[in-house]
Amino acid sequence: MSEKTESGATIEQTPVTGTPEQGEAQADSATNVSASQAAPEIRSEEQTGEIEEHPKEAVAAAPDAIPHGRFNACFNGLSKIGPLALLAALVCMAWPAFWQPLNAVYCPAEIKSVTAFLHSIASSSWLAPTGLDNGVWSAAQWPVFSWVTGLIALSPGLTDSGYLLPTVTFLCAFFAVLGVWSLCHAAGFGYRAAFASGLILLCCPAFAPLPAFVGPAALASGLLLFALVFFCRGWSARNAWFSLPVAFVLTAFAFLSGGWFFLATPLVGSVCFLAWRAEFRRAQKLDAIFGFILLIAIIGIWLGWLMLGHVNDSYLSYLFANSWHFGWPIEIRWLAPVAIGILGTLPWLLMVFGVSWVRVLGSAGKSLSASRHDNGSALIWICIVIALPIAICTSPFHPAGIAIACLATTLLGKAMINLGNAGNRFFCLLAAICLIAAGAILLGLSFAATQQYLFAALPDIPVVDLSQKLQSLSMLPIIGVIALAGGLLALMFVKRFSGAGPMIYAILFVIILCQPCRLKLVPELAAMPDSPLASFAHVEGLVMDALATPVPDKSPESLPSEPAAPDIAPLEPPAFTPAPEAAEPAPEIAQPQSPPVYKMPAPPVPGEAETAQPEAKIPEDLGSAAPTDPQQETAAPENRKQEPVEEPATESQAIPEAETNNSAQEPAPAEPSASEAQ
């Protein structure tokens, strides 16, 4: 293929599209390239990476993929300083958290992380941080987030001024964004795709709140992404005594910050990646074995210290008891991380409808074969596919969902760069429709006249309480107006959007939307009477009250047989109170003369009552012990046990005498005798 139109360092795309003829054919091709001549320096570096993978397909789509305009010129300039530009955008989104840090409010999930850190400081339990759950130290947390917070707390002035937690959340969020940018570079996507992936991540609904969210989700996702970066570089090299050990160490810390998902995803993904490249023996080299030993050592030291340090068993049981869950049918709550990872990337996920699938599927075979040797894009695809079933079977859900969203944005950024003009405009149209719909719904929820129509789709929610709460939020209609205006403005400029224009517009829209949400909407939510949000002063008061309350030790050493005695001892006296009276005749019950007492003859007349003769030297109970009524037989066993106490030998002779004396006396009712016997 001839390349006669090269000019300096700029690589022109017209030689590949065009014609092998000379003269007039070159003049015709020059007219087709006139549009691309407007920005020749922009199309030099970023196109080379794409052409190496799919030369024919990438060059054929070059006129659509290389955009023009002010937004694209701004994007290309900022992409050369990608991390600094992403840091500036993140600062614009997160600065309200530093405005009044002492008045910040926290949701229940954040309260567990905050109380775990405060408990670690108070009790020096850095290996087993435990947060408050309903006023009890039972919410065990993974330790790495508390470690990072403690290291940042060593900086002077952060703890006293209240800037500690906002600083921690901001740095963790930027760590995740930097991980996405680095992973795109390691996979060979180019710096334009890396910058696009970072912008898309900042604009995702799942990630936008994280710069002000106190929790391990952003930190664990960043550790996972950087572990994949070093795995991508290490598995592609023959010897990687730095990359692979660092990758395994980062995987260990990712596990200690987010759970089993962050341990299984990079390891299983690496195994599948090596199998895809047919280089499974690469894992048997000394650098890989050394890195795996480091991973086992870090996790083993932590577990061993917990077991030997006499830590409460409830900490490990809380972490590991519900970490894995299997079963069929799958519960709906298990799909939470998949929903966060998929729905949290909207509307960017709608980009799949703008991709030219005819071109993609036509070059799928060459792309698959090239992914086995050229770069590490196959590792990202494999990790995303593997992460979905692993996230369903593991917990906690929120960090796993954020990690899936971060992995997805790496591929979405590359797809956004390669979209043609038609696909780009169609995606912008869908995104604008989503913004208009969201703004209309928020406006409808703000007024009582339209709430009843929207609540018709929510029959299980208490409409009265929710209606009053939504009407009390004065910032809700303002946010709805901003979303509606943003969607309408994007709809007006759909024809002008091309290339990176939607990403620049989206990041500006998100920055504007974050200001009223964090400055006004969050305080209004916290001011509600039954709001679960709590201020830092309230959280600190809960921690002080919980620390003042003695916590019972549930370790095996503190559970001897003594605590069980007070539970049984109070029950023994009432159970054996009649025992002293029956203790004396107890030996006589076992005498051989007792059986005749239980086999007393029945009276000759069934209807005639019997009374005991006072002259007989036997208990009066004996006369009524043989009642004529069957209903009185229930009381007989108690009397029979006491009959042989006084004269067991003369009972057989006394019974006939009592019967003959009763015939000469007046008949008496049987009820008094039964009451006397009782």
C-alpha positions in Angstrom: 0.0 0.0 0.0 1.6 3.3 -1.1 2.1 6.2 1.4 3.1 9.0 -0.9 1.1 11.6 1.0 3.1 11.5 4.2 4.1 15.0 5.3 6.7 15.2 8.0 5.8 13.5 11.2 2.1 13.6 10.4 0.6 10.3 9.1 -2.1 11.0 6.6 -4.9 8.5 6.2 -5.6 9.1 2.5 -3.1 6.7 1.0 -4.8 3.8 2.6 -8.3 4.7 1.4 -7.4 5.4 -1.9 -6.3 4.5 -5.2 -3.0 3.1 -6.6 -3.3 5.2 -9.8 -1.3 8.3 -10.3 -2.2 11.8 -11.5 -5.9 12.5 -11.6 -6.7 9.7 -9.0 -4.4 11.4 -6.5 -6.2 14.7 -7.2 -9.6 13.1 -6.4 -8.3 11.5 -3.3 -6.9 14.9 -2.2 -10.3 16.4 -2.2 -11.6 13.6 0.0 -8.8 14.3 2.5 -9.3 18.1 2.6 -11.4 17.7 5.8 -8.7 15.8 7.6 -6.1 18.4 6.6 -7.6 20.9 9.1 -6.0 19.1 12.0 -3.1 17.1 10.8 -1.1 17.1 14.0 -4.0 15.5 15.9 -4.1 12.4 13.9 -0.5 11.2 14.3 0.0 9.4 17.5 -3.4 8.1 18.6 -4.2 6.5 15.3 -1.0 4.4 15.1 -2.1 2.3 18.1 -5.4 1.5 16.5 -3.9 0.8 13.0 -1.5 -1.7 14.5 -4.4 -3.9 15.7 -6.8 -3.6 12.8 -5.1 -1.6 10.0 -7.7 -1.9 7.3 -10.8 -1.4 9.5 -9.3 1.5 11.5 -8.2 3.4 8.5 -11.4 2.8 6.7 -13.2 4.4 9.6 -10.6 7.2 10.0 -12.6 10.0 8.5 -15.4 9.4 11.0 -13.2 8.5 14.0 -11.1 11.7 13.8 -13.4 14.5 14.8 -13.1 18.3 14.4 -14.4 21.2 16.5 -13.6 23.0 19.7 -14.6 20.2 22.0 -12.3 17.8 20.2 -9.4 20.2 20.1 -9.8 20.7 23.9 -10.0 16.9 24.4 -6.9 16.2 22.4 -5.0 18.8 24.3 -6.1 17.6 27.7 -5.5 13.9 26.8 -1.8 14.6 26.7 -1.9 15.6 30.4 -4.5 12.9 31.2 -3.9 12.4 34.9 -3.7 16.1 35.7 -6.8 16.9 33.7 -8.7 14.1 35.5 -7.5 15.4 38.8 -8.7 18.9 38.1 -12.2 17.5 37.1 -12.3 15.5 40.3 -11.5 18.5 42.3 -14.4 20.4 40.8 -16.7 17.6 41.6 -15.5 17.0 45.2 -14.8 20.5 46.6 -18.1 20.8 48.4 -17.0 18.1 50.8 -14.2 20.4 51.9 -16.5 23.4 52.3 -17.7 22.6 55.8 -16.2 19.3 56.8 -17.4 19.4 60.4 -21.1 19.6 59.2 -20.8 16.6 56.9 -23.4 13.8 57.2 -23.0 10.1 56.7 -25.3 7.3 55.6 -25.5 4.0 57.6 -22.9 2.3 55.3 -20.5 5.2 55.9 -21.2 5.1 59.7 -19.8 1.6 59.9 -16.6 2.6 58.2 -16.2 5.8 60.3 -16.9 4.0 63.6 -14.5 1.2 62.7 -11.7 3.7 62.2 -12.5 5.5 65.4 -12.7 2.2 67.3 -9.3 1.2 65.9 -7.8 4.4 67.2 -9.4 4.1 70.6 -8.7 0.4 71.2 -5.6 0.0 68.9 -7.3 -2.9 67.1 -5.9 -2.1 63.7 -5.9 -5.7 62.5 -9.6 -6.2 63.3 -11.5 -3.0 62.9 -15.1 -3.3 64.0 -17.8 -0.7 63.5 -21.1 0.0 65.2 -24.3 -1.8 64.1 -27.3 -0.8 66.2 -25.1 0.4 69.0 -23.1 -2.8 69.2 -19.5 -3.5 68.0 -20.5 -6.2 65.6 -19.9 -4.7 62.1 -16.5 -6.1 61.2 -14.7 -4.3 58.4 -11.8 -5.3 56.2 -8.6 -3.6 57.6 -6.9 -1.9 54.7 -9.2 1.1 54.6 -8.6 1.8 58.3 -4.9 1.4 57.7 -4.9 3.9 54.9 -7.0 6.3 56.9 -4.6 6.0 59.8 -1.6 6.7 57.6 -3.2 9.8 56.2 -4.2 10.9 59.7 -0.5 11.2 60.6 -0.4 14.3 58.5 -0.5 17.4 60.8 -3.7 19.4 60.9 -6.1 17.0 59.2 -7.6 15.3 62.2 -8.3 18.4 64.2 -9.7 20.5 61.4 -12.1 17.8 60.1 -10.5 17.4 56.7 -9.3 13.9 57.3 -12.3 11.9 55.9 -12.9 14.2 52.9 -9.2 13.9 52.1 -9.3 10.1 52.4 -12.4 9.8 50.1 -10.9 12.1 47.5 -7.6 10.3 47.3 -9.3 6.9 47.1 -11.5 8.1 44.3 -8.5 9.6 42.4 -6.6 6.3 42.9 -9.4 4.4 41.2 -9.5 6.9 38.3 -5.8 6.7 37.9 -6.1 2.9 37.9 -8.5 3.0 34.9 -6.1 5.4 33.0 -3.1 3.2 33.7 -4.9 0.0 32.7 -5.8 1.5 29.3 -2.2 2.4 28.8 -1.0 -1.1 29.8 -3.5 -2.7 27.4 -2.2 -0.6 24.5 -5.4 1.5 23.9 -3.5 4.8 23.6 -3.6 8.0 25.7 -6.8 9.3 24.0 -8.7 6.2 25.0 -7.2 6.3 28.5 -8.3 9.8 29.0 -11.7 9.0 27.6 -12.1 6.1 30.0 -11.3 8.4 32.9 -13.8 11.0 31.9 -16.5 8.3 31.4 -15.8 6.9 34.9 -16.2 10.4 36.5 -19.5 10.8 34.7 -20.9 7.4 35.7 -23.8 7.5 38.2 -22.2 4.7 40.2 -18.9 6.5 40.6 -19.8 10.2 40.8 -20.8 10.0 44.6 -17.6 8.2 45.6 -15.3 11.3 46.0 -17.4 12.1 49.1 -18.3 8.6 50.2 -16.5 7.1 53.2 -16.0 3.5 52.4 -13.5 1.0 50.9 -15.2 0.7 47.5 -12.9 3.1 45.6 -9.8 2.0 47.4 -10.4 -1.7 46.6 -11.3 -1.0 43.0 -8.1 1.0 42.6 -6.0 -1.8 44.0 -7.7 -4.3 41.7 -7.1 -2.1 38.7 -3.4 -1.6 39.5 -3.0 -5.3 40.1 -4.3 -5.9 36.6 -1.9 -3.3 35.2 1.1 -5.2 36.6 -0.4 -8.5 35.7 -0.8 -7.3 32.1 2.8 -6.2 31.9 4.2 -9.1 33.8 2.5 -12.0 31.9 3.5 -10.4 28.6 7.2 -10.3 29.6 9.6 -13.2 29.8 10.9 -12.2 33.2 9.1 -9.8 35.4 10.8 -9.8 38.8 9.2 -6.4 39.6 5.8 -6.5 37.9 4.5 -9.9 39.0 5.5 -9.6 42.7 3.9 -6.2 42.9 0.8 -7.5 41.2 0.4 -10.3 43.7 1.0 -7.9 46.6 -1.6 -5.5 45.3 -4.0 -8.4 45.0 -3.5 -9.4 48.6 -4.2 -5.8 49.8 -7.2 -5.7 47.5 -8.5 -8.8 49.2 -8.0 -7.2 52.6 -9.9 -4.1 51.5 -12.9 -5.5 49.7 -13.2 -9.3 50.2 -13.1 -12.4 48.1 -14.2 -10.8 44.9 -10.9 -8.8 44.7 -8.9 -11.9 45.3 -10.6 -14.3 42.9 -11.1 -11.9 40.0 -7.4 -11.1 39.2 -6.2 -14.7 40.0 -8.8 -16.5 37.9 -8.5 -13.9 35.2 -4.7 -14.4 35.0 -5.1 -18.2 34.7 -7.6 -17.8 31.9 -5.5 -15.2 30.2 -2.4 -17.5 30.2 -4.6 -20.3 28.9 -5.8 -18.0 26.1 -2.3 -17.1 25.1 -1.2 -20.8 25.4 1.5 -19.8 27.9 0.4 -21.5 31.0 3.9 -22.5 31.8 4.7 -18.9 32.3 3.0 -19.2 35.7 5.6 -21.8 36.7 8.6 -19.5 36.5 10.3 -18.2 39.6 9.1 -14.7 39.4 5.4 -15.8 39.4 6.0 -18.3 42.2 7.7 -15.7 44.3 4.8 -13.3 43.8 2.3 -15.9 44.8 4.3 -16.7 47.9 4.2 -13.1 48.8 0.4 -13.1 48.4 0.0 -16.1 50.7 2.4 -14.7 53.2 0.6 -11.4 53.6 -2.8 -13.0 54.0 -1.4 -15.7 56.3 0.4 -13.2 58.5 -2.8 -11.3 59.0 -4.9 -14.4 59.8 -2.2 -15.8 62.0 -1.9 -12.6 64.0 -5.7 -12.6 64.5 -5.8 -16.2 65.7 -2.7 -15.9 68.0 -3.7 -12.4 69.2 -6.9 -13.7 70.9 -9.2 -11.6 68.8 -12.9 -12.2 69.2 -14.1 -15.0 67.0 -17.1 -12.9 66.0 -14.9 -10.7 63.8 -13.7 -13.5 61.5 -17.1 -15.2 61.5 -18.7 -11.9 60.4 -16.2 -11.5 57.6 -16.1 -15.1 56.3 -19.5 -16.5 57.3 -21.5 -14.7 54.6 -18.6 -14.0 52.2 -19.7 -16.8 49.8 -23.3 -17.7 49.0 -24.5 -20.4 46.6 -27.9 -21.8 45.8 -30.7 -22.0 43.3 -32.8 -20.1 42.6 -30.6 -17.0 42.8 -31.8 -14.4 45.3 -32.5 -10.9 43.9 -30.1 -9.3 46.4 -27.2 -11.3 45.0 -27.6 -9.5 41.7 -26.9 -6.1 43.3 -23.3 -5.8 42.2 -24.2 -6.7 38.6 -26.9 -4.1 38.7 -24.5 -1.5 40.1 -21.9 -2.3 37.4 -24.4 -2.3 34.5 -27.0 0.3 35.5 -24.3 2.5 37.1 -22.6 3.0 33.7 -25.7 4.4 32.0 -26.1 6.2 29.7 -22.6 5.3 28.5 -23.6 1.7 28.1 -26.0 2.7 25.3 -22.9 3.2 23.2 -23.3 -0.4 22.1 -26.2 0.7 19.9 -24.0 3.1 18.0 -21.2 0.6 17.2 -20.9 -0.6 13.7 -21.4 -4.3 14.5 -21.0 -5.3 10.9 -17.5 -4.0 10.9 -16.7 -5.3 14.3 -18.0 -8.9 13.6 -16.3 -8.9 10.3 -12.9 -8.4 11.9 -13.7 -10.4 15.0 -11.5 -13.3 14.0 -8.5 -11.1 13.3 -9.1 -9.2 16.6 -9.2 -12.4 18.6 -6.0 -13.8 17.1 -4.2 -10.5 17.5 -5.3 -10.3 21.2 -3.3 -13.4 22.0 0.0 -11.7 21.1 -0.2 -7.9 20.8 -1.5 -6.4 24.0 -3.4 -7.1 27.2 -6.9 -6.2 26.1 -7.9 -9.8 26.3 -7.1 -9.7 30.1 -9.7 -6.9 30.6 -12.3 -8.8 28.6 -11.7 -12.0 30.5 -11.8 -10.2 33.9 -15.1 -8.6 33.1 -16.7 -11.9 32.0 -15.3 -13.6 35.1 -16.2 -10.8 37.5 -20.0 -11.1 36.8 -20.5 -14.6 38.2 -18.0 -14.1 41.0 -19.8 -10.9 42.1 -23.1 -12.8 42.4 -21.5 -15.4 44.7 -19.6 -13.0 47.0 -20.2 -10.1 49.3 -20.1 -7.2 50.0 -22.0 -6.0 47.0 -21.1 -2.3 46.7 -17.3 -2.6 46.2 -17.8 -5.4 43.7 -20.2 -3.3 41.7 -17.9 -0.4 41.6 -15.0 -2.6 40.4 -17.2 -4.0 37.6 -18.1 -0.4 36.5 -14.4 0.6 36.5 -13.5 -2.4 34.3 -16.3 -1.6 31.9 -15.3 2.0 31.5 -11.9 0.9 30.1 -13.6 -0.7 27.1 -16.3 2.1 26.8 -13.5 4.7 26.4 -11.9 2.8 23.6 -15.3 2.3 21.9 -16.1 6.0 22.2 -12.9 7.0 20.5 -13.6 4.5 17.6 -17.2 5.5 17.1 -18.1 6.9 13.7 -20.0 10.1 13.2 -23.3 8.3 12.7 -22.9 6.1 15.8 -21.7 9.0 17.9 -24.7 11.1 17.0 -27.1 8.2 17.7 -25.5 7.7 21.1 -25.8 11.4 21.9 -29.5 11.2 20.9 -30.1 8.3 23.3 -28.2 10.1 26.1 -30.1 13.3 25.6 -33.4 11.4 25.8 -32.3 9.8 29.1 -31.5 13.2 30.6 -34.8 14.6 29.5 -36.7 11.7 31.0 -34.7 11.9 34.3 -35.4 15.7 34.6 -39.1 15.2 33.8 -39.4 12.5 36.5 -37.6 14.7 39.1 -39.9 17.6 38.3 -43.0 15.3 38.5 -42.0 14.1 41.9 -41.6 17.6 43.2 -45.3 18.6 42.9 -48.4 17.0 44.4 -50.4 17.4 41.2 -48.2 15.0 39.3 -47.0 12.7 42.1 -50.1 10.6 42.0 -49.5 9.6 38.4 -45.9 8.6 39.1 -46.7 6.8 42.3 -49.2 4.6 40.4 -46.2 2.5 39.4 -45.1 2.1 43.0 -48.0 0.4 44.8 -45.9 -1.1 47.7 -44.5 2.3 48.9 -46.3 4.4 51.5 -47.3 7.2 49.1 -48.4 9.7 51.8 -45.1 9.7 53.7 -43.1 9.7 50.5 -45.1 12.5 49.0 -44.6 14.7 52.0 -40.9 14.1 52.1 -40.4 14.8 48.4 -42.4 18.1 48.7 -40.2 19.2 51.5 -37.1 19.0 49.3 -36.7 22.5 47.8 -33.6 21.5 45.7 -35.3 18.5 44.0 -37.1 20.6 41.3 -33.9 22.7 40.7 -32.0 19.5 40.0 -34.8 18.3 37.7 -34.6 21.6 35.8 -30.8 21.3 35.4 -31.2 17.7 34.1 -34.0 18.7 31.8 -32.0 21.7 30.4 -28.9 19.6 29.9 -30.9 17.0 28.0 -32.5 19.6 25.8 -29.2 21.4 25.1 -27.6 18.1 24.2 -30.5 17.4 21.9 -30.0 20.7 20.1 -26.3 20.0 19.5 -26.5 16.4 18.5 -25.6 17.2 14.9 -22.5 19.1 16.0 -21.2 16.4 18.3 -18.6 14.1 17.0 -15.6 12.2 18.4 -14.8 13.4 21.9 -17.4 16.1 22.0 -20.0 14.2 24.1 -17.4 13.4 26.8 -16.4 17.1 27.3 -20.0 18.1 27.4 -20.8 15.3 29.9 -18.0 16.2 32.3 -19.1 19.8 32.4 -22.7 18.8 33.0 -21.7 16.5 35.9 -19.6 19.2 37.5 -22.5 21.6 37.4 -25.0 19.0 38.7 -22.7 18.0 41.7 -22.9 21.5 43.2 -26.6 21.7 44.3 -26.7 18.0 45.1 -23.9 18.2 47.7 -24.3 21.8 48.9 -28.1 21.8 49.4 -29.8 18.5 48.7 -27.8 16.4 51.2 -28.4 18.9 54.1 -32.1 18.8 53.3 -32.1 15.0 53.4 -30.3 15.1 56.8 -32.8 17.6 58.2 -35.7 15.2 57.8 -37.1 13.9 61.2 -36.6 10.2 60.4 -33.5 10.6 58.2 -30.9 7.8 58.5 -28.1 10.4 57.9 -26.0 11.4 60.9 -23.5 14.1 61.5 -19.9 13.5 62.6 -20.7 14.8 66.1 -23.5 12.4 66.4 -21.4 9.5 65.2 -18.6 10.5 67.6 -21.1 10.5 70.4 -22.3 7.0 69.5 -18.7 5.8 69.6 -18.1 7.3 73.0 -21.2 5.8 74.4 -20.4 2.4 73.0 -16.8 2.6 74.3 -18.1 3.4 77.8 -20.4 0.4 77.8 -18.5 -2.8 78.7 -18.5 -5.3 75.9 -18.9 -9.0 77.0 -16.0 -11.1 75.9 -17.2 -14.0 73.7 -13.8 -15.7 73.2 -13.5 -19.4 74.0 -11.2 -18.7 76.9 -13.9 -16.6 78.6 -16.7 -19.1 78.2 -16.1 -21.8 81.0 -18.9 -23.9 82.6 -19.4 -21.2 85.3 -21.8 -18.9 83.4 -24.1 -21.8 82.9 -24.5 -22.5 86.6 -26.6 -19.3 87.5 -29.0 -20.2 84.8 -29.8 -23.7 86.3 -29.2 -23.0 90.0 -32.3 -20.8 90.6 -34.5 -23.5 89.0 -33.4 -26.3 91.4 -35.1 -25.2 94.7 -38.7 -24.9 93.3 -38.3 -28.1 91.4 -37.5 -30.1 94.6 -39.4 -28.3 97.3 -41.7 -31.3 98.2 -38.7 -33.6 98.4 -38.0 -33.2 102.2 -41.5 -34.6 103.1 -41.3 -37.6 100.9 -37.7 -38.3 101.8 -38.5 -40.3 104.9 -41.0 -42.8 103.4 -38.9 -43.2 100.3 -37.1 -46.3 101.5 -40.4 -48.0 102.5 -42.0 -47.6 99.1 -39.7 -50.2 97.7 -40.9 -52.8 100.3 -42.6 -56.0 98.9 -45.8 -55.3 100.9 -46.7 -52.2 98.8 -48.2 -54.1 95.8 -51.4 -55.2 97.6 -52.1 -51.5 98.4 -52.4 -50.7 94.7 -54.8 -53.6 94.1 -57.6 -52.8 96.4 -61.0 -54.5 96.0 -63.9 -52.5 94.6 -66.9 -51.9 96.9 -69.9 -54.2 96.4 -72.3 -51.3 95.6 -71.0 -48.9 92.9 -73.4 -46.0 93.8 -72.7 -46.1 97.5 -70.2 -43.7 98.9 -67.6 -44.6 101.4 -66.1 -42.8 104.4 -63.2 -43.6 106.5 -63.8 -44.7 110.2 -62.1 -42.5 112.7 -61.4 -45.4 114.9 -59.3 -47.2 112.3 -55.6 -46.6 112.7 -55.1 -45.9 109.1 -55.0 -42.6 107.2 -58.3 -41.2 106.2 -57.0 -41.1 102.6 -57.2 -44.8 102.5 -60.9 -44.8 102.7 -61.3 -42.5 99.8 -58.4 -44.1 97.8 -60.8 -46.5 96.2 -63.5 -44.2 94.8 -66.5 -45.5 93.0 -66.3 -42.8 90.4 -63.7 -43.2 87.6 -63.1 -39.4 87.8 -61.6 -39.8 91.3 -58.9 -42.3 90.1 -56.6 -39.5 89.1 -55.9 -38.5 92.7 -55.4 -42.0 93.8 -51.7 -42.4 92.8 -50.7 -39.6 95.1 -52.6 -41.1 98.0 -51.3 -44.5 97.3 -47.7 -43.4 97.6 -48.4 -42.1 101.1 -50.5 -45.1 102.3 -47.7 -47.5 103.1 -45.9 -44.9 105.2 -47.5 -45.7 108.5 -48.8 -49.3 108.5 -48.1 -51.2 105.4 -48.6 -54.6 107.0 -52.2 -54.1 108.4 -53.7 -52.5 105.3 -55.2 -55.8 104.0 -57.0 -56.4 107.4 -58.2 -52.8 107.9 -60.0 -52.5 104.6 -62.8 -55.1 105.3 -63.4 -53.6 108.8 -63.8 -50.2 107.3 -66.3 -51.5 104.8 -68.5 -53.2 107.5 -68.5 -50.1 109.7 -69.5 -47.9 106.7 -72.6 -50.1 106.2 -73.9 -49.5 109.7 -73.3 -45.7 109.6 -75.2 -43.1 107.6 -74.0 -42.6 104.0 -71.9 -39.6 103.4 -71.0 -37.9 100.1 -67.7 -38.8 98.5 -66.7 -35.2 97.8 -65.7 -34.3 101.3 -63.5 -37.4 101.6 -61.8 -36.6 98.4 -61.1 -33.0 99.5 -59.7 -34.3 102.8 -57.5 -36.7 100.9 -56.2 -33.9 98.9 
